[in-house]
């Protein structure tokens, strides 16, 4: 489980295409992985991945990405040199300043518009129409692994908006996004459970 509080960014050192999957090698310049072990779970741009190799002398950690994750997420576009958001899995006793994320990405959402106001960034995000029922004003969304508050919902346009503070921009790769870019998005699971349960009750009454 994750909190959506990204630790910072690391770089993609290499991408290897293999038989039905790919392996990414991620730098450890900020020492996020100094105590990591093989089999540990790490969120890379919000996607829960498993550590498969550790190269301590080269300051690299490797992750395998299966075909489903490649199809659903922006990991399919990764290239050498790209920055990725990093979050280690939640440990008991840690402060949870975000909301519960699982790294189970719903799909990709596209940036419809952005506006910089001083040191902040406003993003308008297009959400697939069938997923809009899970988003509410002041609800939550995970974008590239970042826990963010939904500040606007337009169900006519199938669009939501979020606003990024300077600290979020400083720590994450969201500072470099452009209109038209795709972001991995995760739905708040509590909201999903409530919406699906209520829909099921009404469906059974019919």
C-alpha positions in Angstrom: 0.0 0.0 0.0 1.1 3.6 -0.6 0.1 7.1 0.6 0.5 9.0 -2.6 3.3 11.1 -1.0 6.0 10.8 -3.7 9.6 10.8 -2.2 11.2 12.3 -5.3 12.3 11.3 -8.8 14.9 9.0 -10.3 16.0 8.5 -13.9 15.5 5.5 -16.2 19.0 4.2 -16.9 17.9 1.6 -19.5 14.8 -0.2 -20.9 15.2 -3.8 -22.0 12.5 -5.4 -24.2 12.1 -9.1 -23.4 9.9 -12.0 -24.3 6.4 -10.7 -23.4 7.6 -8.1 -20.9 10.2 -5.5 -20.3 12.7 -4.6 -17.7 13.5 -1.1 -16.6 16.7 -0.1 -14.7 16.2 2.8 -12.4 18.9 5.0 -10.8 19.4 5.3 -7.1 21.0 8.8 -7.0 18.9 9.9 -4.1 19.4 6.7 -2.1 15.7 5.8 -2.0 16.6 2.2 -2.6 19.6 1.8 -0.2 17.7 -0.7 2.0 15.5 -2.2 -0.6 15.4 -6.0 -1.1 14.5 -8.2 -4.1 10.7 -8.8 -4.0 10.0 -5.4 -2.4 7.1 -3.3 -3.9 7.8 0.2 -5.2 5.5 2.6 -6.9 7.0 3.9 -10.2 4.9 6.7 -11.6 2.2 5.3 -9.4 2.4 1.7 -10.7 3.2 -1.0 -8.1 6.2 -2.9 -9.3 8.4 -5.6 -7.8 12.2 -5.2 -7.4 13.8 -8.0 -9.4 17.5 -7.0 -9.4 19.8 -4.8 -7.3 23.1 -3.5 -8.6 24.6 -1.6 -5.7 27.9 -0.8 -7.3 26.1 0.8 -10.3 23.4 2.4 -8.1 20.7 0.7 -10.1 17.5 -1.2 -9.2 15.5 -3.2 -11.8 11.8 -3.9 -12.2 10.0 -6.2 -14.6 6.8 -4.8 -16.2 4.2 -7.3 -17.5 2.0 -6.9 -20.5 -1.1 -5.8 -18.6 0.8 -3.0 -16.9 2.4 -2.0 -20.2 -1.0 -1.8 -21.9 -2.7 0.1 -19.2 -0.1 2.6 -18.2 2.4 5.2 -19.4 5.3 2.8 -18.5 5.0 1.7 -22.1 6.4 5.0 -23.2 9.4 5.1 -20.9 12.8 5.8 -22.5 16.4 6.2 -21.2 16.8 9.4 -19.3 13.1 9.9 -18.4 12.3 10.9 -14.8 9.9 8.8 -12.8 8.2 9.4 -9.5 9.3 7.1 -6.7 7.4 6.0 -3.6 8.3 3.1 -1.3 5.5 1.0 0.2 3.9 2.2 3.5 5.3 0.9 6.8 3.3 0.7 10.0 3.9 3.7 12.2 4.6 6.1 9.4 2.7 9.3 9.0 0.1 9.0 6.2 -0.3 12.5 4.8 -2.0 11.4 1.6 -4.7 8.8 1.0 -4.6 5.0 0.5 -3.2 4.0 -2.9 -2.5 0.5 -4.1 -0.5 1.1 -7.3 -3.3 -0.7 -9.2 -3.6 1.8 -12.1 -7.0 2.2 -13.7 -5.6 3.5 -17.0 -4.3 6.7 -18.6 -5.9 10.1 -18.3 -4.9 13.0 -20.7 -4.1 16.5 -19.8 -6.6 18.7 -21.6 -5.2 22.0 -20.4 -2.8 23.5 -17.9 -2.3 27.0 -16.4 0.6 28.3 -14.3 -0.3 30.8 -11.7 2.8 32.0 -10.0 4.5 28.9 -8.7 1.4 26.7 -8.8 0.0 24.6 -11.7 -3.6 24.0 -12.5 -4.4 20.8 -14.6 -7.6 19.9 -16.4 -7.7 16.2 -16.9 -9.8 14.2 -19.3 -11.1 11.0 -17.6 -12.6 8.0 -19.5 -16.4 8.5 -19.5 -17.2 5.2 -17.7 -14.9 6.2 -14.8 -16.3 9.6 -14.1 -18.9 8.3 -11.6 -16.0 7.7 -9.2 -14.9 11.4 -9.0 -16.4 14.1 -6.8 -15.6 17.6 -5.8 -13.0 17.4 -3.0 -12.5 13.7 -3.5 -9.2 12.1 -4.3 -7.3 10.9 -7.3 -3.8 9.3 -7.8 -1.9 10.9 -10.7 1.5 9.4 -11.5 1.5 8.2 -7.9 0.7 11.6 -6.4 -2.2 11.9 -4.0 -4.2 14.9 -5.2 -7.5 16.6 -4.3 -10.1 17.0 -7.0 -11.1 20.7 -7.2 -13.5 20.6 -10.1 -15.7 17.9 -11.7 -17.4 18.4 -15.1 -19.4 15.3 -16.0 -20.5 16.9 -19.3 -16.9 17.1 -20.5 -15.8 14.0 -18.6 -13.1 16.2 -17.0 -11.7 16.9 -13.5 -9.2 19.6 -12.3 -6.4 19.5 -9.8 -4.0 22.1 -8.5 -0.4 21.5 -7.7 1.5 23.4 -5.0 5.2 24.2 -5.4 6.4 21.4 -3.1 4.6 18.8 -5.3 6.1 20.3 -8.4 9.6 20.4 -6.8 9.5 16.7 -5.8 7.8 15.1 -8.8 7.9 14.9 -12.6 4.6 16.7 -12.8 6.6 19.9 -13.1 7.4 18.9 -16.7 4.0 17.9 -18.0 2.5 19.4 -21.2 -0.9 19.6 -22.6 -1.7 16.3 -24.3 0.5 14.2 -22.1 -1.0 11.1 -20.5 -0.8 10.4 -16.7 -1.4 7.1 -14.8 -4.6 7.5 -12.7 -5.9 5.5 -9.8 -9.4 5.7 -8.3 -9.9 6.0 -4.6 -10.9 2.5 -3.6 -13.3 3.6 -0.8 -15.2 5.7 -3.3 -15.3 2.8 -5.8 -16.7 0.5 -3.2 -19.4 3.0 -2.2 -20.5 3.8 -5.7 -20.5 0.2 -6.9 -22.4 -0.9 -3.8 -25.1 1.7 -4.2 -25.4 1.0 -8.0 -25.8 -2.7 -7.1 -28.6 -2.0 -4.6 -30.5 0.1 -7.1 -30.0 -2.4 -9.9 -31.4 -5.3 -7.7 -34.4 -3.2 -6.8 -35.2 -2.8 -10.5 
